[in-house]
Amino acid sequence: MQYRVLIADDHPMARAAIRSLLEQDSSFSLIGEAADGQEAFRLCSELSPDLILMDINMPKWDGLKATKEVKKAFPHMKVVILSVSDDVGDLITAIQYGAQGYLLKNLEPDDWLSYLHALLDEDADIPRDLASRLLHRFRSEQVENDPDPSVLTPREKEILLFIAAGKTNREISEGLFIAENTVKNHIKNILEKLHLSNRVQLAAYAVRHGLNNESIGK
């Protein structure tokens, strides 16, 4: 399958670098480029990309504002925020606005491509050091409005433990001796039951409710 990609970044050299990177992988087809958040939103309407690589700092609308508007109008489109900073506050806001991922611009090219493939296969994770600080931030969040963990089956709780430990779908399937597609179906059901939208939120939920188990996989 080939994925239609829109790049949104106000720096021409940054767009050129991303373009060059995507050209190394036939799975990605670059269909457009935007220099600001408002243009990115307009091109989403015109071009219907599968994936938007959205720089966080742009004129008119920044990447967070553009992501919020894109996800309201086109919830099926996947958005990955691009940044030179691993600021946890920006990551939390991006996830709250509906972004599926958060890529640091200083990652190695192979890591970029691997991350994008994992994201599009719904098996992506954020870098471990960033994830640990994110989860630490969530420890102090209130849990009164969360659905109770009792809504989950024992198997779903097992899978949630693996997600909190940062495991991929493949690692979960191997750890529980079940098919990878079965893992994906379980995760979909867990997200629906907990009224959450992505793996980062699932991991944060597990931490808030004391369900994380750092011994998994050790």
C-alpha positions as a Markdown table, in Angstrom:
| # | Residue | x | y | z |
|---|---|---|---|---|
| 1 | Met | 0.0 | 0.0 | 0.0 |
| 2 | Gln | 1.2 | 3.5 | -0.8 |
| 3 | Tyr | 0.4 | 6.3 | 1.7 |
| 4 | Arg | -0.4 | 9.9 | 0.5 |
| 5 | Val | 1.7 | 12.3 | 2.5 |
| 6 | Leu | 1.3 | 16.1 | 3.1 |
| 7 | Ile | 4.3 | 18.0 | 4.6 |
| 8 | Ala | 3.6 | 21.2 | 6.6 |
| 9 | Asp | 6.7 | 23.2 | 7.6 |
| 10 | Asp | 7.5 | 26.8 | 7.1 |
| 11 | His | 11.2 | 26.2 | 6.3 |
| 12 | Pro | 11.9 | 25.2 | 2.7 |
| 13 | Met | 15.1 | 23.4 | 3.7 |
| 14 | Ala | 13.2 | 21.3 | 6.2 |
| 15 | Arg | 10.5 | 20.4 | 3.7 |
| 16 | Ala | 13.3 | 19.4 | 1.2 |
| 17 | Ala | 15.0 | 17.2 | 3.8 |
| 18 | Ile | 11.7 | 15.5 | 4.6 |
| 19 | Arg | 10.9 | 15.1 | 0.9 |
| 20 | Ser | 14.3 | 13.5 | 0.3 |
| 21 | Leu | 13.7 | 11.1 | 3.2 |
| 22 | Leu | 10.3 | 10.0 | 2.0 |
| 23 | Glu | 11.6 | 9.4 | -1.5 |
| 24 | Gln | 13.8 | 6.6 | -0.2 |
| 25 | Asp | 10.7 | 4.6 | 0.6 |
| 26 | Ser | 8.2 | 3.6 | -2.1 |
| 27 | Ser | 5.4 | 3.2 | 0.5 |
| 28 | Phe | 5.1 | 7.0 | 0.7 |
| 29 | Ser | 3.9 | 9.4 | -2.0 |
| 30 | Leu | 4.3 | 13.1 | -1.4 |
| 31 | Ile | 1.2 | 14.9 | -2.7 |
| 32 | Gly | 1.7 | 18.4 | -1.3 |
| 33 | Glu | 3.6 | 20.9 | 0.8 |
| 34 | Ala | 2.3 | 23.7 | 3.0 |
| 35 | Ala | 4.3 | 26.6 | 4.6 |
| 36 | Asp | 1.8 | 27.4 | 7.4 |
| 37 | Gly | -1.0 | 25.8 | 9.4 |
| 38 | Gln | -3.9 | 27.4 | 7.5 |
| 39 | Glu | -2.4 | 26.2 | 4.1 |
| 40 | Ala | -2.0 | 22.7 | 5.5 |
| 41 | Phe | -5.7 | 22.7 | 6.5 |
| 42 | Arg | -6.7 | 23.9 | 3.0 |
| 43 | Leu | -4.6 | 21.3 | 1.3 |
| 44 | Cys | -6.1 | 18.5 | 3.5 |
| 45 | Ser | -9.5 | 19.4 | 2.0 |
| 46 | Glu | -8.2 | 19.6 | -1.5 |
| 47 | Leu | -5.8 | 16.6 | -1.5 |
| 48 | Ser | -7.1 | 14.2 | 1.1 |
| 49 | Pro | -3.8 | 12.9 | 2.4 |
| 50 | Asp | -3.5 | 9.7 | 4.5 |
| 51 | Leu | -0.8 | 11.3 | 6.7 |
| 52 | Ile | 0.2 | 14.9 | 7.5 |
| 53 | Leu | 3.7 | 15.6 | 8.9 |
| 54 | Met | 3.0 | 18.8 | 10.8 |
| 55 | Asp | 5.8 | 21.1 | 12.1 |
| 56 | Ile | 4.8 | 22.4 | 15.5 |
| 57 | Asn | 6.1 | 26.0 | 14.9 |
| 58 | Met | 4.5 | 27.7 | 11.9 |
| 59 | Pro | 3.0 | 31.1 | 11.1 |
| 60 | Lys | -0.8 | 31.9 | 10.9 |
| 61 | Trp | -1.8 | 28.6 | 12.6 |
| 62 | Asp | 0.9 | 26.7 | 14.5 |
| 63 | Gly | 1.1 | 22.9 | 14.2 |
| 64 | Leu | -1.1 | 22.3 | 17.3 |
| 65 | Lys | -3.9 | 24.6 | 16.1 |
| 66 | Ala | -3.7 | 23.2 | 12.6 |
| 67 | Thr | -3.9 | 19.6 | 14.0 |
| 68 | Lys | -6.9 | 20.5 | 16.1 |
| 69 | Glu | -8.8 | 21.9 | 13.1 |
| 70 | Val | -7.7 | 19.0 | 10.8 |
| 71 | Lys | -8.8 | 16.3 | 13.2 |
| 72 | Lys | -12.2 | 18.0 | 13.8 |
| 73 | Ala | -12.8 | 18.2 | 10.0 |
| 74 | Phe | -11.0 | 15.0 | 8.9 |
| 75 | Pro | -10.8 | 12.6 | 11.8 |
| 76 | His | -9.6 | 9.8 | 9.6 |
| 77 | Met | -6.4 | 11.6 | 8.6 |
| 78 | Lys | -3.3 | 10.7 | 10.7 |
| 79 | Val | -1.2 | 13.6 | 12.0 |
| 80 | Val | 2.4 | 13.4 | 13.2 |
| 81 | Ile | 3.8 | 16.5 | 14.9 |
| 82 | Leu | 7.4 | 17.4 | 14.0 |
| 83 | Ser | 9.5 | 19.2 | 16.5 |
| 84 | Val | 13.1 | 19.9 | 17.5 |
| 85 | Ser | 12.0 | 19.8 | 21.2 |
| 86 | Asp | 10.9 | 16.9 | 23.3 |
| 87 | Asp | 8.7 | 19.2 | 25.5 |
| 88 | Val | 6.2 | 17.0 | 27.3 |
| 89 | Gly | 3.6 | 19.8 | 27.4 |
| 90 | Asp | 3.6 | 20.0 | 23.6 |
| 91 | Leu | 3.2 | 16.2 | 23.3 |
| 92 | Ile | 0.3 | 16.2 | 25.7 |
| 93 | Thr | -1.4 | 19.0 | 23.8 |
| 94 | Ala | -0.8 | 17.3 | 20.5 |
| 95 | Ile | -2.3 | 14.0 | 21.7 |
| 96 | Gln | -5.3 | 15.9 | 23.2 |
| 97 | Tyr | -5.9 | 17.5 | 19.8 |
| 98 | Gly | -5.9 | 14.2 | 18.1 |
| 99 | Ala | -2.4 | 13.7 | 16.8 |
| 100 | Gln | -1.4 | 10.1 | 16.3 |
| 101 | Gly | 2.3 | 10.7 | 16.8 |
| 102 | Tyr | 5.2 | 13.0 | 17.7 |
| 103 | Leu | 8.5 | 12.9 | 15.8 |
| 104 | Leu | 11.7 | 14.6 | 16.9 |
| 105 | Lys | 13.5 | 16.1 | 13.9 |
| 106 | Asn | 16.9 | 14.9 | 15.2 |
| 107 | Leu | 16.0 | 11.2 | 15.0 |
| 108 | Glu | 18.0 | 9.1 | 12.5 |
| 109 | Pro | 16.4 | 8.7 | 9.0 |
| 110 | Asp | 15.9 | 5.0 | 9.5 |
| 111 | Asp | 14.1 | 5.7 | 12.8 |
| 112 | Trp | 11.8 | 8.2 | 11.0 |
| 113 | Leu | 10.7 | 5.6 | 8.4 |
| 114 | Ser | 10.3 | 2.8 | 10.9 |
| 115 | Tyr | 8.2 | 5.0 | 13.2 |
| 116 | Leu | 6.0 | 6.1 | 10.3 |
| 117 | His | 5.4 | 2.5 | 9.2 |
| 118 | Ala | 4.6 | 1.5 | 12.7 |
| 119 | Leu | 2.2 | 4.4 | 13.1 |
| 120 | Leu | 0.3 | 3.6 | 9.9 |
| 121 | Asp | 0.2 | -0.1 | 11.1 |
| 122 | Glu | -1.3 | 1.2 | 14.4 |
| 123 | Asp | 1.7 | -0.1 | 16.3 |
| 124 | Ala | 3.7 | 3.0 | 17.0 |
| 125 | Asp | 5.3 | 4.2 | 20.3 |
| 126 | Ile | 6.9 | 7.4 | 21.2 |
| 127 | Pro | 10.6 | 7.4 | 22.2 |
| 128 | Arg | 11.0 | 5.6 | 25.5 |
| 129 | Asp | 12.7 | 8.6 | 27.4 |
| 130 | Leu | 9.9 | 10.9 | 26.3 |
| 131 | Ala | 7.3 | 8.3 | 27.2 |
| 132 | Ser | 8.6 | 7.9 | 30.7 |
| 133 | Arg | 8.5 | 11.7 | 31.4 |
| 134 | Leu | 5.0 | 11.8 | 29.8 |
| 135 | Leu | 3.7 | 9.1 | 32.1 |
| 136 | His | 5.4 | 10.7 | 35.1 |
| 137 | Arg | 3.4 | 13.9 | 34.3 |
| 138 | Phe | 0.2 | 11.9 | 34.2 |
| 139 | Arg | 0.7 | 10.4 | 37.6 |
| 140 | Ser | -0.8 | 13.5 | 39.3 |
| 141 | Glu | -3.8 | 13.6 | 37.0 |
| 142 | Gln | -7.3 | 13.1 | 38.6 |
| 143 | Val | -8.9 | 9.8 | 37.9 |
| 144 | Glu | -12.5 | 10.6 | 38.9 |
| 145 | Asn | -13.8 | 10.8 | 35.3 |
| 146 | Asp | -12.0 | 7.7 | 34.1 |
| 147 | Pro | -14.0 | 4.5 | 33.5 |
| 148 | Asp | -13.3 | 2.0 | 36.2 |
| 149 | Pro | -10.7 | -0.7 | 35.2 |
| 150 | Ser | -13.4 | -3.3 | 36.1 |
| 151 | Val | -14.9 | -2.7 | 32.6 |
| 152 | Leu | -12.0 | -4.6 | 31.2 |
| 153 | Thr | -11.7 | -8.4 | 30.9 |
| 154 | Pro | -8.7 | -10.1 | 32.4 |
| 155 | Arg | -7.1 | -10.5 | 29.0 |
| 156 | Glu | -7.6 | -6.8 | 28.2 |
| 157 | Lys | -6.0 | -5.9 | 31.5 |
| 158 | Glu | -3.0 | -8.1 | 30.5 |
| 159 | Ile | -2.7 | -6.3 | 27.2 |
| 160 | Leu | -2.9 | -2.9 | 29.0 |
| 161 | Leu | 0.0 | -3.9 | 31.2 |
| 162 | Phe | 2.1 | -4.6 | 28.1 |
| 163 | Ile | 1.2 | -1.3 | 26.5 |
| 164 | Ala | 2.1 | 0.5 | 29.7 |
| 165 | Ala | 5.5 | -1.3 | 29.5 |
| 166 | Gly | 6.0 | 0.2 | 26.0 |
| 167 | Lys | 5.6 | -3.1 | 24.2 |
| 168 | Thr | 4.6 | -3.3 | 20.5 |
| 169 | Asn | 1.8 | -5.4 | 19.1 |
| 170 | Arg | 4.2 | -8.0 | 18.0 |
| 171 | Glu | 5.9 | -8.2 | 21.4 |
| 172 | Ile | 2.5 | -8.4 | 23.1 |
| 173 | Ser | 1.4 | -11.3 | 20.7 |
| 174 | Glu | 4.6 | -13.2 | 21.4 |
| 175 | Gly | 4.3 | -12.6 | 25.2 |
| 176 | Leu | 0.7 | -13.8 | 25.3 |
| 177 | Phe | 1.0 | -16.4 | 22.6 |
| 178 | Ile | -1.8 | -14.9 | 20.5 |
| 179 | Ala | -2.1 | -13.6 | 17.0 |
| 180 | Glu | -1.0 | -10.0 | 16.3 |
| 181 | Asn | -4.5 | -9.3 | 14.8 |
| 182 | Thr | -6.0 | -10.5 | 18.0 |
| 183 | Val | -3.9 | -8.0 | 19.9 |
| 184 | Lys | -5.1 | -5.2 | 17.6 |
| 185 | Asn | -8.8 | -6.2 | 18.1 |
| 186 | His | -8.3 | -6.3 | 21.9 |
| 187 | Ile | -6.7 | -2.8 | 21.8 |
| 188 | Lys | -9.6 | -1.5 | 19.7 |
| 189 | Asn | -12.0 | -2.8 | 22.3 |
| 190 | Ile | -10.0 | -1.4 | 25.2 |
| 191 | Leu | -9.9 | 2.1 | 23.6 |
| 192 | Glu | -13.7 | 2.0 | 23.2 |
| 193 | Lys | -14.4 | 0.8 | 26.7 |
| 194 | Leu | -12.1 | 3.5 | 28.2 |
| 195 | His | -13.2 | 6.2 | 25.8 |
| 196 | Leu | -9.6 | 6.8 | 24.8 |
| 197 | Ser | -8.1 | 7.3 | 21.3 |
| 198 | Asn | -4.5 | 6.1 | 21.3 |
| 199 | Arg | -1.7 | 4.1 | 23.0 |
| 200 | Val | -0.2 | 7.1 | 24.8 |
| 201 | Gln | -3.6 | 7.7 | 26.6 |
| 202 | Leu | -3.8 | 4.0 | 27.4 |
| 203 | Ala | -0.4 | 3.9 | 29.0 |
| 204 | Ala | -1.3 | 7.1 | 31.0 |
| 205 | Tyr | -4.6 | 5.4 | 32.1 |
| 206 | Ala | -2.6 | 2.4 | 33.3 |
| 207 | Val | -0.3 | 4.5 | 35.3 |
| 208 | Arg | -3.1 | 6.6 | 36.9 |
| 209 | His | -4.8 | 3.4 | 38.0 |
| 210 | Gly | -1.7 | 1.6 | 39.2 |
| 211 | Leu | -1.9 | -1.0 | 36.4 |
| 212 | Asn | 1.5 | -0.6 | 35.0 |
| 213 | Asn | 3.9 | -3.5 | 35.5 |
| 214 | Glu | 7.5 | -2.7 | 34.8 |
| 215 | Ser | 8.5 | -6.4 | 35.2 |
| 216 | Ile | 6.9 | -7.4 | 31.9 |
| 217 | Gly | 9.5 | -8.3 | 29.3 |
| 218 | Lys | 12.4 | -8.3 | 31.7 |
